Amino acid sequence: MRLHWKSFADRIRRGVFALALPAALLASPAMAQTDPTQVILTLPPGAVAQENYSELLSVWRNSGQVLNVLQLDDARSEAPGFARMAVLEFESDHSYQAWKRTEAAKLRAPIDVQRADVLLHGEKTPRDSNHSIFHVNAYDVFASPKDYARYVTDYIKPNMENQKDKQILLRYTMYLDREPRGGKLRSVLVMEYRDAVAYAARDAVKDEFKAHLLATNPTWKRINDTKDSIRADAWTTIARYRELPPPQLPGIPAYQPQKKLAGSLRIVGSELKNAVDQLAEGFRMFHPDVKTTTSALPSSEGGIAALYLGVSDVAPMGDDAKITDLMPFYNTFRYLPTEISVATGGSEKRGSLWAWAIVVSKDNPLEEISLEELERVFGAERTGGWEIADNDYRFTSKFARGPETNIRKWGQLGLGGGFANREIETFGYAAPGFAIAIERNWFHWSKKWNPNFKEYVEYKQVTPDKYGEAVDSRRPLEDLKTNKYAIGIAGMMHVKNHPHVKVLKISRTKGGPAVELSAETVANRTYPLIRDAYFYVNRAPDRPLDPIVREFMRFVLSREGQEIIARVGYYYPLTPEYAAEQRKKLD
């Protein structure tokens, strides 16, 4: 199965991911420090891991206590640095401290536990780590953290990016220990090569690029000539990926085929970070006589179209289907496709259908807000909204509301003093998938937003000039340093890099229990602003689903299917109760 890491590379390049280093070793007050979110577990060469080691990692990952886990085994290196290594990625220092208090003691000697910071990261997706070869280098660091960070960026990164561009390197990460070992720091570089063929090409690609840099890049040449004063090789290990064991999902029934099937199943739409291919592969193990084909070329934008054009049986979507996606389907069949949730979105990873974070300045006294209040803050008066009637979306005044229902002043949210009469300034993402999801869930598909809503998009979507920089989604988060009267919709992947930003707790109703955004509350679906990954199928009213489509969806919603969702690493499996709701849509 595939395992995916959070993408840091572009954030590092643009300075968003601030370097976190040991406070005692900081050489300059200008160096930024962020919460520690990485822990490296190392089992010494020749040692045997405790019996439940991998199971512990799986439980931590799938409960949301740990965002991500990468587990590697030595592949018979001559002088390995470890028998087994695992990298745990935490949501925040708070999450790490909670794990340390309640879970870390479950790890038994001789496992070494080290906090570390990410200095450099790059990756390509999709990938299947089971076919990969991992090359892990460890270095003893002689330079100050600041100088070493500069060395990593100027010297290591060009080589890594070149190998990635050459399609042999799938991902790389450079870690730096938080605490010295024996008076000196240790850094670890983990490189994942696509397969044995790609790994065999490694030296030739490196040598060619090194010759180019020596001839054309004086800075790189100068660093190359002096690198022995910066770090020394400690060990090298050739490793293989060890997949985590399946999560424990006892509340979700195991898949039991109801009939022997033969025929074909066509799946067109989003690849959902490799989950779709893996689900199709898992389904074939139970139904080898079903020929399954997948295509992610049209992605979510073409999923529904493939259904109504008759070239697909299942449409996986990375976003909520838009009404404009559904109208041609209705015009073709006179009913809407059936929407089935197959996974809970992630808590912060880019591309994971991450949950929405509602943010204000830490100087703002507001601590929580309800869903109704959010709709009245970010939305506007309207004459109606859309609902499903007669198997179609129809407009109705049932959802009308006047301007008197708007929330525009902080006093309307209970704030007094200098806040009471100040306007609430709103901001959020303007990307279509994001905007449509908000309009669907908050506004009954109305497109009427608060007129002062400021639109931003992620940096990868802006134009490469000052005009693009002005609408980069990091700008309003930076502005919260000095603007305590704004409230916005953001992603935790960005928010956690801004210590002056506060994430509000969310309640479903005014006065109801307010829930904090965390990996755990997203995984267990108690946080109100989660998102779902959907599959759409063509089922006529009062008629059964195509037998092959029905069995495939039964598999997806079974324990085996949800185990695949969990192991992909981007999404969380459905809770047993919610999975049961989705299975009812198949009958």
C-alpha positions in Angstrom: 0.0 0.0 0.0 1.0 3.6 -0.5 1.9 5.9 2.4 2.0 9.7 1.8 3.8 12.4 3.8 2.7 16.0 4.1 4.2 18.2 1.4 6.7 20.7 2.9 8.8 21.4 -0.1 7.1 24.5 -1.5 6.4 25.9 1.9 10.1 25.7 2.7 11.0 27.3 -0.7 8.7 30.2 0.0 9.6 30.6 3.6 6.3 29.5 5.1 7.5 26.5 7.0 9.7 28.1 9.6 12.8 26.2 10.7 12.4 24.8 14.2 15.7 24.2 16.0 17.0 23.6 19.6 16.7 26.8 21.6 20.0 26.2 23.3 21.8 26.0 20.0 20.3 29.0 18.2 23.0 31.2 16.9 20.8 34.2 16.1 17.6 35.6 17.6 16.4 36.0 14.1 16.1 32.3 13.7 12.4 31.2 13.9 11.3 28.3 16.1 8.1 26.2 15.6 6.5 23.5 17.5 8.3 20.1 17.3 6.2 17.8 15.3 8.6 14.9 14.4 9.8 12.0 16.4 12.3 9.5 15.1 12.2 6.0 16.6 15.4 3.9 16.0 15.9 0.2 16.8 19.7 -0.5 16.9 21.3 -2.9 14.4 20.8 -6.5 15.5 18.0 -5.7 18.0 14.5 -7.2 17.7 11.4 -4.9 18.1 8.9 -5.6 20.8 6.1 -7.9 19.7 3.4 -5.2 19.4 5.6 -2.4 17.9 4.0 -2.1 14.5 0.5 -2.5 16.0 1.2 0.5 18.3 2.2 2.6 15.4 -0.9 1.6 13.5 -3.2 2.5 16.5 -1.5 5.9 16.9 -1.9 6.7 13.2 -5.5 5.6 12.8 -6.7 7.2 16.0 -5.4 10.6 14.9 -2.8 10.7 17.8 -0.1 10.7 15.1 -0.6 12.3 11.7 1.7 10.1 9.8 4.0 7.1 10.3 6.9 6.0 8.0 8.3 2.6 9.0 11.6 1.3 7.5 13.6 -1.9 7.9 17.2 -2.4 7.2 17.6 -4.3 3.8 20.8 -6.1 4.8 23.2 -3.2 4.6 26.9 -3.9 5.3 27.0 -1.6 8.3 23.5 -0.4 9.0 22.6 2.4 11.3 19.4 0.7 12.4 17.5 -2.5 12.3 14.2 -0.6 12.1 13.4 3.1 12.0 10.1 4.9 12.2 9.3 8.6 11.7 6.2 9.9 13.6 4.7 13.2 12.5 2.6 15.0 15.0 0.0 17.7 14.5 1.5 20.0 17.1 3.6 20.2 20.2 0.4 19.8 22.2 -0.3 16.5 20.3 3.3 15.4 20.9 3.1 16.2 24.6 -0.2 14.2 25.0 1.4 11.2 23.2 4.5 11.5 25.4 2.4 11.5 28.6 0.2 8.6 27.7 1.8 6.5 24.9 5.5 6.9 24.7 6.1 4.6 27.8 4.6 1.8 25.7 7.8 1.7 23.7 10.4 -0.5 25.3 14.2 -0.5 25.2 16.3 -0.6 23.2 14.2 1.7 21.0 15.7 5.2 20.9 13.3 8.1 20.8 14.5 11.5 19.4 12.6 14.6 18.6 13.6 16.2 15.3 12.8 19.0 13.0 12.3 18.9 9.2 14.9 21.0 7.4 14.0 20.0 3.9 11.3 18.0 2.2 10.2 17.2 -1.4 7.9 14.6 -2.8 6.1 13.3 -5.9 2.7 11.5 -5.9 1.2 9.0 -6.5 3.7 6.3 -5.5 3.7 2.8 -4.1 6.4 2.6 -1.4 6.2 -1.2 -1.4 8.2 -1.1 -4.6 10.6 1.6 -3.4 14.2 1.5 -2.2 15.0 3.8 0.7 18.5 5.2 1.1 19.1 6.7 4.6 22.2 8.7 5.4 23.0 10.0 8.9 25.5 12.8 9.6 27.2 14.2 12.6 26.8 18.0 12.5 29.7 20.3 13.4 28.1 23.6 12.3 25.6 25.7 14.1 21.9 24.9 13.3 21.6 28.1 11.4 24.7 27.4 9.3 23.7 23.8 8.8 20.2 24.8 7.6 21.8 27.1 5.0 24.1 24.2 3.9 21.1 22.0 3.5 19.2 24.5 1.4 22.2 25.5 -0.8 24.0 22.2 -1.1 21.6 19.3 -0.5 18.4 20.6 -2.0 19.7 21.2 -5.6 20.8 17.5 -5.8 17.6 16.2 -4.4 15.4 18.3 -6.7 17.4 17.2 -9.7 16.9 13.5 -8.8 13.2 14.2 -8.3 13.0 16.0 -11.7 14.7 13.0 -13.3 11.9 10.8 -12.0 14.1 8.5 -9.9 13.6 10.1 -6.5 10.0 10.1 -5.2 10.6 11.9 -1.9 13.3 13.1 0.4 13.4 14.6 3.9 16.3 16.0 6.0 15.8 15.8 9.7 17.8 17.5 12.5 17.7 16.2 16.1 16.3 18.6 18.6 18.8 17.5 21.3 22.6 16.8 20.8 23.9 13.2 21.1 27.2 13.1 22.9 27.6 16.8 22.6 26.8 17.0 18.9 23.8 17.0 16.6 22.8 14.3 14.3 20.9 14.8 11.0 19.2 12.1 9.0 18.4 12.3 5.3 15.7 9.8 4.1 15.5 9.3 0.3 12.9 7.1 -1.4 13.7 5.8 -4.9 11.0 4.6 -7.2 12.3 1.1 -7.6 15.5 -0.9 -8.1 15.9 0.5 -11.7 15.7 4.1 -10.4 18.1 3.3 -7.6 20.6 1.8 -10.0 20.6 5.1 -11.9 21.2 7.2 -8.7 25.0 7.5 -8.9 25.1 8.4 -12.6 22.5 11.1 -12.1 24.3 12.5 -9.1 27.7 12.5 -10.8 26.4 14.2 -13.9 24.7 16.9 -11.9 27.7 17.4 -9.6 29.9 18.0 -12.6 27.4 20.6 -13.8 27.2 22.4 -10.5 31.0 22.4 -10.0 31.3 24.0 -13.4 28.5 26.5 -13.2 27.7 27.3 -9.5 30.5 28.9 -7.5 28.5 28.9 -4.3 27.8 25.2 -4.6 31.5 24.5 -5.4 32.6 26.5 -2.4 30.3 24.5 -0.1 31.5 21.2 -1.7 35.1 22.1 -0.9 34.4 22.8 2.7 31.6 20.4 3.6 33.8 18.3 5.8 33.9 21.1 8.3 30.1 21.2 8.3 29.2 17.5 8.8 30.7 14.0 8.7 29.1 10.8 7.5 27.9 8.7 10.5 26.2 5.7 8.7 24.3 4.7 5.6 21.4 2.2 5.5 19.6 0.8 2.5 16.1 0.2 3.7 12.7 -1.1 2.6 9.3 0.1 3.5 7.3 -1.8 6.1 3.6 -1.4 5.8 1.6 -0.8 9.0 -0.7 -3.6 10.0 -4.4 -3.1 9.3 -6.2 -0.8 11.8 -8.6 -2.4 14.2 -12.1 -1.7 12.9 -14.2 -4.2 14.7 -17.4 -2.1 14.4 -17.4 -2.3 10.6 -18.5 -5.7 9.2 -16.0 -7.7 7.1 -16.8 -8.1 3.5 -18.7 -11.2 2.5 -19.5 -11.5 -1.3 -23.2 -12.0 -1.8 -22.8 -13.6 -5.2 -20.2 -14.7 -7.7 -19.6 -11.9 -10.2 -18.2 -11.7 -13.7 -18.0 -8.7 -16.0 -16.4 -5.3 -15.9 -16.3 -2.3 -13.6 -15.2 1.1 -14.9 -14.1 3.7 -12.4 -13.4 7.3 -13.7 -12.7 10.3 -11.6 -10.3 11.3 -8.9 -7.6 8.8 -7.8 -8.0 10.0 -4.2 -4.2 9.8 -3.6 -4.1 6.2 -4.8 -7.0 5.0 -2.7 -9.1 4.2 -5.8 -6.6 1.9 -7.5 -6.0 0.1 -4.2 -9.7 -0.4 -3.6 -10.1 -1.8 -7.1 -7.2 -4.1 -6.5 -8.7 -5.3 -3.2 -12.1 -5.9 -4.8 -10.4 -8.1 -7.5 -9.1 -10.4 -4.8 -12.7 -11.3 -4.0 -14.0 -11.2 -7.6 -11.1 -12.2 -10.0 -13.6 -12.6 -12.8 -14.5 -8.9 -12.8 -12.3 -6.8 -15.0 -11.7 -3.5 -13.3 -10.4 -0.4 -15.0 -9.6 2.9 -13.4 -8.8 6.3 -15.0 -7.9 9.5 -13.1 -7.1 11.5 -16.2 -10.3 13.6 -16.0 -10.0 13.8 -12.1 -13.0 15.1 -10.2 -14.1 17.5 -12.9 -14.8 14.6 -15.3 -16.2 12.0 -12.8 -19.9 12.8 -13.1 -19.6 13.5 -16.8 -18.2 10.0 -17.3 -21.3 8.6 -15.6 -23.8 10.3 -17.8 -21.8 9.7 -20.9 -22.0 6.0 -20.2 -18.2 5.4 -20.0 -18.1 4.9 -16.2 -19.9 2.9 -13.5 -18.4 4.7 -10.4 -17.3 8.3 -10.1 -14.8 9.1 -7.3 -14.7 12.8 -6.5 -12.0 14.8 -4.7 -14.6 17.6 -4.1 -18.3 17.8 -3.6 -20.2 17.5 -6.9 -21.3 20.9 -8.0 -24.9 21.6 -9.2 -23.5 22.3 -12.6 -21.9 18.8 -12.6 -25.3 17.3 -11.6 -27.5 19.2 -14.1 -26.3 17.3 -17.2 -26.7 14.0 -15.4 -30.3 14.9 -14.5 -31.0 16.1 -18.0 -29.8 12.7 -19.2 -31.6 10.4 -16.7 -34.2 12.7 -15.0 -32.8 11.9 -11.6 -29.6 12.7 -9.7 -26.7 10.3 -9.1 -26.4 8.6 -5.7 -23.8 10.2 -3.4 -22.0 7.8 -1.0 -19.3 8.9 1.5 -16.4 6.5 1.5 -13.9 8.3 3.8 -13.5 11.1 6.3 -11.2 13.9 5.1 -7.9 14.6 6.9 -7.2 17.1 9.5 -4.6 19.2 7.7 -2.7 17.5 4.9 -2.8 19.2 1.6 -4.9 17.1 -0.8 -6.7 15.3 2.0 -10.0 17.2 2.0 -8.8 18.8 5.2 -11.2 20.1 7.8 -11.8 23.8 8.0 -10.2 25.8 10.7 -12.0 29.0 11.8 -9.3 31.5 12.9 -8.9 34.8 14.7 -6.1 36.7 16.2 -4.9 35.6 19.6 -5.8 39.2 20.7 -9.4 38.4 20.0 -11.3 37.1 23.1 -13.6 34.9 21.1 -13.0 31.2 21.9 -15.8 29.4 20.1 -18.5 29.8 17.5 -21.5 27.8 16.3 -22.3 26.6 12.8 -25.4 28.9 12.6 -23.3 31.9 13.6 -20.7 31.0 11.0 -23.3 30.9 8.3 -24.6 34.3 9.4 -21.1 35.8 9.6 -19.9 34.6 6.2 -23.1 34.5 4.4 -25.6 37.2 3.3 -29.3 37.7 3.1 -31.0 35.7 0.4 -34.4 35.0 -1.2 -33.9 31.2 -1.1 -31.7 28.2 -1.6 -31.6 24.9 -3.3 -32.8 21.5 -2.0 -33.4 18.1 -3.6 -37.0 17.6 -4.6 -38.4 15.1 -7.1 -34.9 13.8 -7.6 -33.6 17.1 -8.8 -32.2 20.3 -7.2 -35.0 22.9 -6.9 -34.9 26.4 -5.6 -37.1 27.3 -2.6 -37.8 30.2 -0.3 -37.6 27.8 2.6 -34.0 29.0 3.1 -34.6 32.7 2.7 -33.4 35.1 5.4 -33.3 38.8 5.6 -30.4 41.3 6.3 -31.5 41.5 10.0 -30.3 37.9 10.4 -26.7 38.8 9.4 -24.0 39.0 12.0 -21.7 41.9 11.1 -20.5 43.3 14.4 -18.4 41.5 17.1 -21.0 42.5 19.7 -23.5 40.2 18.0 -21.1 37.4 19.0 -21.0 38.5 22.6 -17.9 40.6 22.6 -17.9 43.9 24.5 -15.6 46.8 25.0 -13.8 48.0 22.0 -14.9 45.0 20.0 -18.7 45.5 20.4 -19.3 47.9 17.5 -16.4 46.9 15.3 -17.1 45.3 11.9 -16.3 41.6 11.6 -13.8 41.3 8.7 -14.0 37.9 6.9 -11.6 36.0 4.7 -11.1 32.6 3.2 -10.3 30.5 0.1 -11.7 31.3 -3.3 -10.7 28.1 -5.1 -13.8 26.6 -6.7 -13.8 23.3 -4.7 -13.5 25.1 -1.4 -16.1 27.8 -2.2 -18.6 25.2 -3.5 -18.3 23.1 -0.4 -18.9 26.1 1.9 -21.9 27.2 -0.2 -23.4 23.7 -0.1 -22.9 23.1 3.6 -23.6 26.6 5.0 -25.6 28.6 2.5 -27.9 25.9 0.9 -26.0 26.4 -2.4 -26.5 30.2 -2.3 -23.6 32.2 -3.8 -24.3 35.2 -1.6 -21.4 35.8 0.7 -20.7 38.6 3.2 -19.7 41.6 0.9 -16.5 42.2 2.8 -15.3 38.6 2.3 -11.7 38.7 1.1 -10.7 35.9 -1.3 -7.4 34.2 -1.3 -5.9 31.0 -2.7 -2.9 28.8 -2.0 0.4 30.0 -3.2 0.6 27.4 -6.0 -2.5 28.9 -7.6 -1.4 32.6 -7.7 0.3 34.4 -10.5 4.1 34.6 -10.1 4.3 38.3 -9.4 3.4 40.9 -6.8 -0.3 40.7 -7.8 -0.3 37.0 -7.0 1.5 37.5 -3.7 -1.2 39.9 -2.6 -3.8 37.1 -2.7 -1.7 34.3 -1.4 -3.6 32.6 1.4 -0.8 33.2 3.9 -1.3 37.0 3.7 -4.5 37.2 5.9 -2.9 34.9 8.5 0.1 37.2 8.6 -2.3 40.2 8.9 -3.8 38.7 12.1 -0.7 39.8 13.9 -2.1 43.3 13.8 -5.7 42.9 12.9 -7.8 41.5 15.8 -11.1 42.2 14.1 -10.8 39.6 11.3 -12.1 36.0 11.2 -11.2 33.6 8.5 -11.5 30.0 7.1 -8.1 28.4 6.8 -6.2 25.1 6.9 -4.2 23.8 9.9 -1.3 23.1 7.6 -0.8 26.9 7.3 -2.2 28.0 10.7 0.3 26.1 12.8 3.1 28.2 11.4 1.6 31.4 12.8 1.7 31.4 16.6 -0.3 34.6 16.8 -3.4 32.8 15.2 -6.1 31.2 17.4 -8.2 28.4 16.1 -11.8 28.5 17.5 -13.7 25.6 18.8 -16.9 24.8 16.9 -20.3 23.8 18.2 -23.1 22.4 16.1 -25.7 24.6 17.9 -25.4 27.8 19.9 -24.7 26.8 23.5 -23.9 23.2 22.5 -20.6 21.4 23.2 -17.8 23.2 21.3 -15.2 20.9 19.8 -11.5 21.6 19.2 -10.0 20.9 15.7 -7.5 18.0 16.1 -6.6 14.9 14.2 -8.6 12.8 16.8 -11.8 14.9 16.5 -11.6 14.7 12.7 -11.0 11.0 12.7 -13.9 10.3 15.1 -16.1 12.8 13.2 -17.0 14.9 16.3 -15.5 18.1 14.8 -18.3 19.8 12.9 -16.3 21.1 10.0 -15.0 17.9 8.5 -15.2 17.0 4.8 -16.0 13.7 3.1 -14.6 11.9 0.1 -17.5 10.8 -2.1 -18.2 8.1 -4.8 -21.1 8.8 -7.1 -23.1 6.0 -8.8 -26.0 5.8 -11.2 -29.0 4.3 -9.5 -32.5 4.9 -10.9 -35.2 5.6 -8.3 -36.9 2.4 -7.0 -34.5 0.2 -9.0 -31.6 -1.8 -7.6 -28.0 -0.9 -8.3 -26.0 -2.7 -10.9 -24.9 -5.9 -9.1 -21.2 -5.3 -9.8 -21.4 -1.7 -8.7 -23.3 -2.7 -5.6 -20.7 -5.3 -4.6 -17.9 -2.9 -5.2 -19.5 -0.3 -3.0 -20.2 -2.9 -0.3 -16.5 -3.7 -0.4 -15.5 -0.1 -0.2 -17.7 0.3 2.9 -16.6 -2.9 4.5 -13.8 -3.5 7.0 -11.4 -4.5 4.3 -12.2 -1.4 2.2 -11.9 1.0 5.1 -8.6 -0.6 6.1 -7.3 0.4 2.6 -8.6 4.0 3.2 -6.8 4.1 6.5 -3.5 2.7 5.1 -3.4 5.2 2.2 -2.6 7.8 4.9 -4.5 10.8 3.6 -8.0 10.1 4.8 -9.6 8.5 7.8 -11.9 5.5 7.7 -15.6 6.1 8.4 -16.9 5.5 11.9 -19.0 2.3 12.1 -22.2 4.3 12.5 -21.6 6.5 9.5 -20.4 3.6 7.4 -23.7 1.9 8.2 -25.6 4.9 7.0 -23.8 4.8 3.7 -24.5 1.1 3.2 -28.2 1.7 3.5 -27.9 3.8 0.2 -27.0 0.6 -1.6 -30.3 -1.2 -0.9 
